[in-house]
């Protein structure tokens, strides 16, 4: 299991998240993404992206006041 902290990218985490899922992890691997939520639109975008990339969304929850965690399995 790996954790990727994308909070430094603010709302522009989509490209990096997709790059990680498609190029850096192996099938069967579980990963945790941590990102800043802002207006909450990033949550749905990220869930949709995981589905498009063939990943299974295992968990999606608010981490604190401004951060969100997404747990997925490739």
N, C-alpha and C positions, 0 to 999 in steps of 0.2 A: 504494500500500500504506500502510495506517495501522496504528498500534499503540495499543492501549488498555490502560492500566495500571489494573487493578481490585484491586490488592493492598490498598489502603486500606479496601476493603469487607470484608476477611477472608472468611468463609464465605458472606456474604450478597451475592454478586456476580450471582446468577442474573437478577434483575429488570433490572439495568443492562445485562447482556450481551444479553438479549433485546431491550431497547429499542434498543440500538445496531444490532443485526442487522436489526430490522424498520423502523427509522426513519432511521438515519443513514448507511447505506451503500447503494451502488447495485449492481445486478446486474453480475456480472463482477469486482467489486472483491475484492481479497485483503486480509484483515485479520489482525492478530496480537493475541491477548488474553493478558495476563499476569495471573495470579491466584494467590492463596495456596492451597495444597492441604489443609492440616490433616489430615483423616482419609481422604483420597483419594476420598471419595464425590462430591466436586464435579467430579472428572474425568469420571466416567460421566454425571453429570447434564448437564454442559456439552456433551458429545458428543451425547447424546440430544436436547438442545435444538437444536443446530445442524441435526440431521437433520430435526426437526419444522419448523424455519424454512426448510427447503429449501436449506440451505447444504451445501457439500462440505467435509468435514474433510480437510485436506491434511497436517497434521502435529500431533502431540500429544506433548510431551516435557517431562521435568523440567528446569527451568532452573537450579536450585541446590537447597539443602537444603529449602527451604520453598515455592518458587515453581514454577509450571507455565506453559508456553506452549501456546497452541492457535492453529493457523494454519488459517483457513477462507476459502473463496471463496463468495461469494453468487451 
